Amino acid sequence: MAVIRIAAAGDLHASEASRERVMRAFERVESEADVILLAGDLTTTGEPDQARVLADAARELSIPVFAVLGNHDTHAGRVDEVRAVLEEAGVHVLDRSWKSCSIAGLEVGIVGTKGFVGGFPGSALPDFGEPLMRSVYAETTLEAEAIGKGLQEIVHCDLRIVLLHYAPVQATIEGEPEGIHVMLGSDRLATPIAEYGADLVLHGHAHAGSFEGHIGQIPVYNVAVHVTGRDFWIFDLEGARGHSAVEVEGPGPAV
């Protein structure tokens, strides 16, 4: 049974001020992993020059890099430019989309999207009332539908991973003030994952949240660097067609 090593991180908030740290982290992790997954907030305020820091770190890597964007990456209203900078450097930016790659003889499918807000049982936004609030609900619907569609389209893959920025479960935002839980994710993102299945779910965003949760038996991890305390966290994902297992192998290089 083959094992792949995943280096995961969210909320890097790259900028020129952090260039040296980002470059060093990517250089070190290249020899420790088979693939890098980035769970959004790649930049500080969504400026293309900030994205260029991350692009320069990823450009010469021998292992693939997959990423989703986060709320910080949309702040400046220059999402298309940020995406273009990253993709020019070979980063696979997923936005309500999926890609697959072959690692250690396994076909690994990655469904990626930002996710969005909405809350969790006991404090969730309804599809009711003012049009502006209903548009928020509708945005989360589109994100959830993209997850479901992607998981159906990678059903042939040996391993299936969902990469998000916002949290799909409440367990991984525990530690954050309850008053902002509605802004940290939505359990509606978990519904298609529970329905169609996945081997691993990764997200960021909740800086004061918790590391681990579950959607049924599917493991969910909050890999924001503020939570892990590391530039990258390494997961061993063991798989063969019809079987998979995740081992939390341990941290990569310290921040």
C-alpha positions, 0 to 999 in steps of 0.5 A, a space after each residue: 500500500 502506497 503512502 504519500 506525504 502531504 505538507 499543508 498550511 493555511 494563512 501564510 499571509 505572505 508579503 515582502 516583509 516575510 519573503 525570507 521566511 516563506 522562501 526558507 520554509 518552502 525550500 525545507 519542506 520540498 524534501 519532506 513531502 510529495 505535494 504541498 496544499 495551501 488552505 487560503 490567505 496566501 497573501 496579507 491583503 490580496 496584492 499581486 506583489 504579495 502573491 509574487 513572494 509565494 510564487 517565487 518560493 514555489 516556482 522552482 519546486 520539484 513537487 506540485 503545489 495546490 492552493 485555494 484563495 482566502 478572504 485576505 486574498 480577495 481584499 484588494 479586489 485583484 483576485 484575477 491578478 493574484 491568481 495569474 501571478 501564482 499560476 505563472 509560477 506553476 501553482 494550481 489555484 483551485 476555485 470551485 474546481 478540481 485537479 488530479 495528479 499521480 503520486 507514488 502510483 496513486 491517483 490523487 484528486 483534490 477538490 478546492 474552493 474558498 468556502 464561505 460563511 453561514 455558521 453552525 447549528 444553533 447560530 446559522 444564517 437562514 435563506 430568508 429576509 433581506 436580499 443582501 443576506 440571502 445573497 450571502 446564503 446563496 454564495 455558500 450554496 454555490 461553494 457547497 455545490 462545487 464541492 459536491 460536483 468535484 467529489 463526484 468527478 474525482 470518484 475514480 481517484 485512489 485518494 480524494 482530498 477537499 481543500 478549503 479556506 473556511 471551516 466545514 465543521 464547528 470542532 475546528 473553530 473551537 477556541 474562537 469567540 462564539 460571536 464570530 463562528 458564523 463568519 468562520 465557516 458553515 456546516 453546509 460545506 460539510 454536507 456534500 463531503 458527507 454525501 460523496 466521501 473524501 479521505 481528508 479535508 483541510 482548511 484554515 481561517 480560524 487562527 484561534 481554532 482547534 486542529 482536528 475535527 471530523 465529518 462522520 469518519 472523515 478527518 478534518 484539520 485546521 492547518 492555519 499556521 497560527 494553529 499548528 505553530 509550524 510553516 507546514 504540517 505533514 500528513 501521511 496519507 496511505 491509500 489503495 483503491 477502496 482503502 485509505 488511512 490518514 496518519 498525523 505524522 507531525 510538524 514540518 519546520 517550525 515557524 
